[in-house]
């Protein structure tokens, strides 16, 4: 079973992923603007990638969606701008 610390940085075209921790990346578009965060969680069936955005009013991360691959999670962040 893969542990969270063994998750490599996913490669997604059109964005840059900057590691924030062993299981979280800041997602930047081509201009360098932060469009959200990507978090990897290990579950019984594999690795789930969660798209998140920072909610300034609540001062916390707000979940956007949970996906089986990083590309879908990033696409979700792109389309919800």
JOVENPE-V724142 format. One record per residue. RES is the residue in one letter. PHI is phi in whole degrees, -180 to 180 (none if undefined). PSI is psi in whole degrees, -180 to 180 (none if undefined). Layout:
res = [RES | RES]
phi = [PHI | PHI]
psi = [PSI | PSI]
//
This chain:
res = [X | X | X | X | X | X | X | X | X | X | X | X | X | X | X | X | X | X | X | X | X | X | X | X | X | X | X | X | X | X | X | X | X | X | X | X | X | X | X | X | X | X | X | X | X | X | X | X | X | X | X | X | X | X | X | X | X | X | X | X | X | X | X | X | X | X | X | X | X | X | X | X | X | X | X | X | X | X | X | X | X]
phi = [none | -82 | -94 | -61 | -71 | -94 | -76 | -76 | -65 | -67 | -103 | -131 | -68 | 91 | -137 | -117 | -108 | -103 | -64 | -106 | -153 | -66 | -133 | -138 | -131 | -86 | -102 | -114 | -79 | -65 | -86 | 94 | -85 | -71 | -108 | 156 | -130 | -120 | -124 | -107 | -124 | -87 | -122 | -57 | -88 | 145 | -112 | -105 | -105 | -111 | -87 | -139 | -131 | -83 | -97 | -63 | -63 | -94 | 55 | -155 | -79 | -109 | -69 | -105 | -176 | -124 | -137 | -86 | -142 | -66 | -60 | -65 | -64 | -67 | -59 | -60 | -63 | -62 | -77 | -99 | -70]
psi = [140 | 132 | 163 | -35 | -15 | 3 | 118 | 162 | 122 | 151 | 120 | 122 | 143 | -7 | 165 | 133 | 118 | 122 | 133 | -35 | -172 | -19 | 16 | 139 | 143 | 132 | 119 | 141 | -174 | -24 | -7 | 10 | 132 | 124 | -5 | -165 | 152 | 128 | 137 | 129 | 135 | 125 | 173 | -35 | -5 | -142 | 128 | 136 | 127 | 129 | 133 | 153 | 152 | 127 | 105 | -40 | -39 | -10 | 47 | 167 | 135 | 124 | 138 | -42 | 165 | 132 | 160 | -11 | 157 | -35 | -45 | -39 | -42 | -41 | -39 | -45 | -41 | -46 | -16 | 19 | none]
//
